[in-house]
Amino acid sequence: MDFSLTTEHEQLRQKMMEFAHEKLSVNSIDRQFERDNWQRCADEGVQGMPLPSLYSNDEAKDILTSVIAMEGLGYGCVDNGLLFALNAHIWTVQMPLLEHGNTQLKDRYLKKMANGELIAAQAMTEPDAGSDVFSLKTQAIRHSEGYVITGSKCMISLAPIADVFLVFATTNPDAGRWGVSAFYVDADTAGLTISTPTKKMGLDTVPMASLRFNECWVPESSRLGPEGAGVGIATSALEYERCCIMAGQVGRMQQQLEQSVEYARTRRQSGQTIGKFQSVSNRIADMKLRLELSRLMLYKTAWIKQQGGSAVMECAMLKLHLSEMFLASGMDAMRVHGGYGYLSETGIEKDVRDAMGGVLYGGTSDIQRNIIAGMLGL
């Protein structure tokens, strides 16, 4: 067993750290989505990482290499929202298209997604289909060599700025979850209405909105895979999402740890540095433990995916562990910094607000526990 990274992996992680620090720095703690930063990432090859050179400017990177690059981005970029947006775009919309799309559909979208021209969002969640993702009310009925989509979606990340959506809708209600199909729908399609952005607790730079489909016609060529393939496509996308979407948070946890260690070494109270107080040093030791375990789980899960093995349980365990540990470390970083950690100007409390989303999106922590328990035969 070899737990060391290759020289190429180390160099890539360092390159992404430096790129994020130099090019993705922000002037304020909370802000709106910046298309310029999205384009900078595309120019650096971030969105195209897992895509073959036919659709990007470089050879495809395997999933382990991709998560290592995302870890570097997370270390150098304080904008957790941008990291979330990039990973959602890559793993929940691009990868399903790469793996299940026909040549026509790939040629239509993939290169533009990789070069930053298009922003893509997945539209699965509905008012009555959250954790039970396949209880979809949105329907796609065959009509005139295409489909008429009617229904609604809610809490769709990137919706206000997305150029195209991967929409899941029921094409055969009698077949239950096996009657779900997937479609790529352009944001300017007649009959598609996007609501005003929804306010939320954190991840401020990822705008969220609802979608309304009012007899929205799409051609048959916009369907991803055959009819009824939606469950398989969504399951595969969820596995990628749970494996990769929080890779940047491992880098962010490293940054939190270093920041807390530096503060504990220099902040003095009662005649000594606060790092000498056991309650503070123990908290920082816990942050280190969470970081190392999270990194090991991330690399192992990505390696399993890279080998082509089933990683349903591993992805669920990783998503559960990493999301909860990022939240816990954010809380500890804030406690180490005391009142200063509570001030928005320091940026420390923002990690806590952003981390709360991680225990909800991509399947809540309780859903991940259910998956793990189910695969253990319970």
C-alpha positions in Angstrom: 0.0 0.0 0.0 1.3 3.4 -1.0 -0.3 6.4 0.6 1.9 9.0 -1.1 0.8 11.2 -3.9 2.6 11.2 -7.2 4.8 14.1 -8.1 2.2 15.1 -10.8 -0.6 15.1 -8.2 1.4 17.2 -5.8 2.3 19.6 -8.5 -1.3 19.9 -9.7 -2.6 20.5 -6.2 0.0 23.2 -5.6 -0.8 24.7 -9.0 -4.5 24.9 -8.1 -3.7 26.4 -4.7 -1.7 29.2 -6.3 -4.2 29.8 -9.1 -7.1 30.1 -6.6 -5.2 32.4 -4.3 -4.1 34.7 -7.1 -7.0 34.6 -9.5 -10.1 33.8 -7.4 -9.4 36.1 -4.4 -12.4 38.2 -3.2 -12.7 41.7 -1.9 -15.7 41.0 0.4 -17.0 38.1 2.4 -20.5 37.8 0.9 -21.1 38.7 -2.7 -22.9 37.7 -5.9 -21.9 35.1 -8.3 -19.1 36.4 -10.5 -19.0 35.1 -14.1 -15.4 36.3 -14.4 -14.3 33.8 -11.8 -16.2 31.1 -13.6 -14.4 31.9 -16.8 -11.0 32.1 -15.1 -11.6 28.5 -13.9 -12.6 27.4 -17.4 -9.5 29.0 -18.9 -7.5 27.1 -16.3 -9.2 23.9 -17.4 -11.2 23.2 -14.2 -14.6 22.5 -15.9 -13.0 20.4 -18.5 -10.9 18.2 -16.2 -12.8 14.9 -16.6 -13.5 15.5 -20.3 -11.5 14.1 -23.2 -9.5 16.5 -25.4 -12.3 16.4 -28.0 -14.3 18.7 -25.6 -11.6 20.4 -23.6 -8.1 21.7 -24.0 -6.3 18.9 -22.3 -6.4 15.1 -21.9 -9.1 13.8 -19.5 -8.0 13.6 -15.9 -9.2 10.6 -13.8 -11.5 11.1 -10.9 -8.7 10.9 -8.3 -6.7 13.5 -10.0 -9.8 15.7 -10.3 -10.6 15.6 -6.6 -6.9 16.4 -5.8 -7.2 19.4 -8.0 -10.4 20.4 -6.3 -8.7 20.1 -2.9 -6.1 22.6 -4.1 -8.8 25.0 -5.2 -10.6 24.7 -1.9 -7.4 25.6 0.0 -6.7 28.7 -2.1 -10.3 29.9 -2.7 -12.4 31.3 0.2 -15.6 31.2 -2.0 -17.2 27.9 -1.0 -20.1 28.8 -3.3 -17.9 28.8 -6.4 -16.4 25.4 -5.4 -19.9 24.0 -5.0 -21.1 25.5 -8.3 -18.1 24.1 -10.2 -18.6 20.6 -8.8 -22.3 20.6 -9.3 -21.8 21.6 -13.0 -19.1 19.0 -13.6 -20.4 16.0 -11.8 -24.2 16.3 -12.0 -24.6 17.6 -15.5 -21.4 17.2 -17.5 -20.6 13.6 -16.5 -24.1 12.2 -17.2 -23.8 13.7 -20.7 -20.3 12.3 -21.2 -21.4 8.8 -20.1 -24.9 8.6 -21.5 -25.3 11.2 -24.2 -25.2 10.5 -27.9 -22.7 12.3 -30.2 -25.2 14.9 -31.2 -26.0 15.9 -27.7 -22.3 15.9 -26.6 -21.3 18.1 -29.6 -24.1 20.5 -28.7 -23.1 21.1 -25.1 -19.9 19.6 -23.7 -17.3 21.9 -25.3 -19.3 25.0 -24.3 -19.7 23.7 -20.8 -15.9 23.1 -20.5 -14.8 26.4 -22.0 -17.1 28.4 -19.7 -19.6 29.5 -22.3 -22.4 27.5 -20.7 -23.3 27.1 -17.1 -25.3 23.9 -16.4 -27.6 23.0 -13.6 -29.4 19.8 -12.6 -33.1 20.0 -12.0 -34.4 17.1 -9.9 -35.9 18.4 -6.7 -39.6 19.1 -6.5 -41.8 20.4 -3.6 -42.9 16.7 -2.9 -39.7 15.0 -4.2 -36.8 15.9 -1.9 -35.2 13.0 -0.2 -37.6 10.7 -2.1 -36.0 11.9 -5.4 -38.1 9.7 -7.7 -41.5 10.8 -6.5 -41.6 13.2 -9.4 -44.8 15.1 -10.4 -43.2 16.8 -13.4 -44.2 14.9 -16.6 -42.9 14.8 -20.1 -45.5 13.7 -22.6 -44.6 12.6 -26.1 -45.8 15.2 -28.7 -44.7 16.1 -32.3 -41.4 14.3 -32.4 -40.6 15.5 -28.9 -41.9 16.0 -25.4 -44.1 18.5 -23.7 -42.8 19.0 -20.1 -45.2 20.3 -17.4 -44.5 20.7 -13.8 -42.2 22.5 -11.4 -38.8 22.2 -9.7 -37.6 23.9 -6.5 -34.3 24.7 -4.8 -32.3 24.4 -8.0 -28.8 25.6 -7.5 -27.5 27.9 -10.3 -31.0 28.3 -11.8 -31.0 32.1 -12.1 -27.7 32.0 -14.1 -27.8 28.6 -15.8 -27.9 28.4 -19.6 -29.1 24.7 -19.7 -30.7 22.3 -17.3 -30.6 18.5 -16.9 -34.3 17.9 -16.1 -35.7 14.7 -14.8 -39.4 14.1 -15.6 -41.8 11.2 -15.7 -42.5 9.8 -19.2 -44.4 6.7 -18.0 -46.3 7.3 -14.7 -47.4 3.7 -14.5 -43.8 2.5 -14.3 -43.0 4.4 -11.1 -39.3 5.3 -10.8 -38.6 3.2 -13.9 -40.7 5.7 -15.9 -38.4 8.6 -15.2 -36.4 10.1 -18.2 -33.8 12.9 -18.4 -33.7 15.9 -20.8 -31.4 18.8 -21.5 -33.5 21.9 -21.6 -32.1 25.3 -22.6 -32.9 28.2 -20.2 -34.5 30.2 -23.0 -36.9 27.4 -24.1 -40.5 28.7 -24.5 -42.7 27.7 -21.5 -39.8 27.6 -19.0 -40.0 30.2 -16.3 -37.3 30.8 -13.7 -38.3 32.5 -10.4 -36.4 35.2 -8.7 -33.5 34.0 -6.6 -34.3 32.4 -3.2 -32.5 33.7 -0.1 -30.7 31.1 1.9 -28.4 30.7 4.9 -25.0 30.3 3.1 -23.3 29.5 -0.2 -24.3 33.1 -1.1 -22.5 33.0 -4.5 -24.6 30.1 -5.8 -27.9 31.6 -6.7 -30.9 29.3 -6.2 -34.4 29.5 -7.7 -37.5 27.5 -8.8 -38.4 26.4 -12.3 -41.9 26.2 -13.8 -42.5 24.2 -17.0 -45.8 25.2 -18.7 -46.2 22.9 -21.7 -42.5 23.3 -22.5 -41.7 21.5 -25.7 -38.3 19.9 -26.3 -37.2 17.8 -29.2 -36.6 14.1 -28.8 -32.9 14.8 -29.5 -32.7 16.5 -26.1 -33.5 13.3 -24.2 -30.5 11.8 -22.4 -30.4 8.0 -23.0 -33.6 6.0 -23.7 -36.9 6.5 -22.0 -37.0 5.2 -18.5 -33.2 5.6 -18.1 -33.5 8.5 -15.7 -33.2 6.4 -12.5 -29.9 5.0 -13.7 -28.6 8.3 -14.9 -29.6 10.0 -11.6 -28.1 7.3 -9.5 -24.8 7.5 -11.3 -24.7 11.3 -11.1 -25.5 11.1 -7.3 -22.6 8.7 -6.8 -20.2 11.1 -8.6 -21.7 14.1 -6.7 -21.3 12.4 -3.3 -17.7 11.4 -4.1 -16.5 14.7 -5.5 -18.7 17.7 -4.7 -17.0 18.3 -1.3 -13.4 17.7 -2.3 -12.8 21.4 -2.1 -13.8 21.4 1.6 -10.9 19.1 2.4 -8.6 22.0 1.2 -10.8 24.4 3.1 -10.4 22.3 6.3 -6.6 22.5 5.8 -6.8 26.3 5.6 -9.1 26.4 8.7 -6.6 24.3 10.7 -3.5 26.4 9.7 -5.4 29.6 10.4 -6.5 28.4 13.9 -3.0 27.1 14.7 -1.5 30.5 13.8 -4.1 32.3 15.9 -3.6 30.0 18.9 0.1 30.6 18.7 -0.1 34.4 18.7 -3.3 35.3 20.6 -2.4 35.9 24.3 -4.7 35.7 27.3 -4.0 35.5 31.0 -0.2 35.8 30.4 0.1 33.0 27.8 -0.8 32.1 24.2 -4.3 30.5 24.0 -2.8 27.4 22.4 -1.4 26.6 25.9 -4.9 26.1 27.2 -5.8 22.5 26.9 -9.4 23.2 25.8 -8.0 25.2 22.8 -5.3 22.7 21.9 -7.6 19.7 22.1 -10.0 21.5 19.8 -7.3 22.0 17.2 -6.1 18.4 17.6 -9.7 17.3 16.7 -9.6 19.6 13.6 -6.4 17.8 12.5 -7.9 14.4 13.0 -11.0 15.3 11.0 -8.9 16.6 8.2 -6.7 13.5 7.9 -9.6 11.1 8.1 -11.6 13.1 5.5 -8.6 13.2 3.1 -8.0 9.5 3.4 -11.7 8.7 2.8 -11.8 11.1 -0.2 -8.8 9.6 -1.9 -9.9 6.0 -1.2 -13.4 6.6 -2.6 -12.1 8.4 -5.7 -9.7 5.5 -6.2 -12.5 3.0 -6.0 -14.5 5.0 -8.6 -11.4 5.2 -10.7 -11.0 1.4 -10.7 -14.5 1.1 -12.0 -15.8 -0.6 -8.8 -19.1 0.1 -7.2 -18.8 2.8 -4.6 -22.4 3.4 -3.5 -21.6 2.8 0.2 -18.2 4.5 0.1 -19.7 7.6 -1.5 -22.5 7.7 1.1 -20.0 7.3 3.9 -17.7 10.0 2.4 -20.6 12.5 1.9 -21.8 11.8 5.5 -18.4 12.1 7.1 -17.0 15.0 5.1 -20.1 17.2 5.4 -20.4 16.6 9.1 -16.6 17.1 9.7 -16.5 20.3 7.7 -19.3 21.7 9.8 -17.7 20.6 13.1 -14.3 22.0 12.1 -15.9 25.3 11.1 -17.5 25.5 14.5 -14.2 24.7 16.2 -12.3 27.3 14.1 -14.9 29.9 15.2 -14.5 28.9 18.9 -10.7 29.1 18.7 -11.0 32.7 17.4 -13.6 33.6 20.0 -15.5 36.8 19.4 -13.4 37.6 16.3 -14.6 34.3 14.7 -18.1 35.5 15.1 -17.5 38.7 13.1 -18.3 38.5 9.4 -15.2 40.6 8.5 -12.9 37.7 9.4 -14.7 35.2 7.1 -14.6 32.4 9.7 -18.3 32.4 10.5 -19.1 32.2 6.7 -17.6 28.6 6.6 -20.1 27.5 9.2 -23.0 28.9 7.2 -21.7 27.3 4.0 -21.0 24.0 5.8 -24.7 23.7 6.9 -25.6 23.2 3.2 -23.3 20.2 3.0 -25.3 18.2 5.4 -28.4 18.8 3.3 -27.6 18.8 -0.5 -26.8 15.6 -2.4 -28.9 13.7 0.1 -29.1 14.7 3.8 -26.8 13.1 6.4 -29.8 11.0 7.5 -30.3 9.7 4.0 -26.6 8.7 3.8 -27.1 6.8 7.0 -30.1 5.0 5.5 -28.1 4.1 2.4 -25.3 2.7 4.5 -27.6 0.8 6.8 -29.5 -0.6 3.8 -26.4 -1.9 2.2 -25.5 -3.6 5.4 -28.7 -5.6 5.1 -30.8 -3.6 7.7 
